[in-house]
Amino acid sequence: MDRLDAGALRCPQPLLELKLWLKSAGARQRLWLRLTDTGSRRDIPAYLVRTGQGVEVVTDCPEQLVLIVTKHS
């Protein structure tokens, strides 16, 4: 599983990093993704659902959001 700790990044950088990963990842490849930026915490899960990617919430607390992203096709 790949890891992307985007805790130090501010919107839109986490989304750009995620898009780069999705472009290079193979089908069913997984990514551990940590977000702290408020905008990214709202926008990235919505983007993943809208684009048909798998998303599982591991941690959702005021300090951070941790997701497992599974690339679909």
C-alpha positions in Angstrom: 0.0 0.0 0.0 1.3 3.4 -0.9 1.3 6.3 1.6 0.6 10.0 1.1 0.8 12.1 4.3 -0.6 15.4 3.1 -1.0 16.8 6.6 1.4 19.6 5.9 -0.2 20.5 2.5 -3.0 23.1 2.0 -5.7 23.0 -0.6 -5.4 22.4 -3.6 -2.1 20.6 -3.2 -3.4 17.4 -1.6 -5.9 17.0 -4.5 -3.2 17.5 -7.1 -1.0 14.9 -5.4 -3.9 12.5 -5.2 -4.6 13.0 -8.9 -1.0 12.3 -9.8 -1.2 9.1 -7.7 -4.4 8.0 -9.4 -2.8 8.6 -12.8 0.2 6.4 -12.1 -1.5 3.7 -10.0 -2.8 0.4 -11.3 -6.3 -0.9 -10.8 -7.0 -2.1 -7.3 -3.9 -0.3 -6.0 -4.4 1.2 -2.5 -3.3 4.5 -0.9 -3.2 5.5 2.7 -4.0 9.2 2.7 -3.8 11.6 5.7 -5.4 15.1 5.4 -5.6 18.0 7.9 -6.6 20.9 5.7 -10.4 21.7 6.1 -11.0 22.2 2.4 -9.2 19.0 1.4 -11.0 17.0 4.1 -14.3 18.1 2.5 -13.4 18.0 -1.2 -11.3 14.9 -1.6 -13.8 12.3 -0.4 -16.4 14.0 -2.6 -14.0 13.9 -5.6 -13.2 10.2 -5.0 -16.9 9.2 -4.8 -17.7 11.3 -7.9 -14.9 9.7 -9.9 -15.9 6.1 -8.8 -12.8 5.4 -6.7 -13.1 3.3 -3.5 -12.8 5.3 -0.3 -12.8 4.0 3.3 -12.6 6.3 6.3 -10.1 5.1 8.8 -10.0 8.1 11.1 -12.2 11.2 11.2 -11.5 13.6 14.0 -11.1 17.3 14.3 -7.3 17.1 13.8 -7.2 14.8 10.7 -9.0 12.6 8.2 -7.3 9.4 7.2 -8.6 7.5 4.2 -7.8 4.3 2.3 -8.2 5.0 -1.4 -8.6 2.1 -3.8 -8.2 2.9 -7.5 -10.9 1.4 -9.7 -9.8 0.8 -13.3 
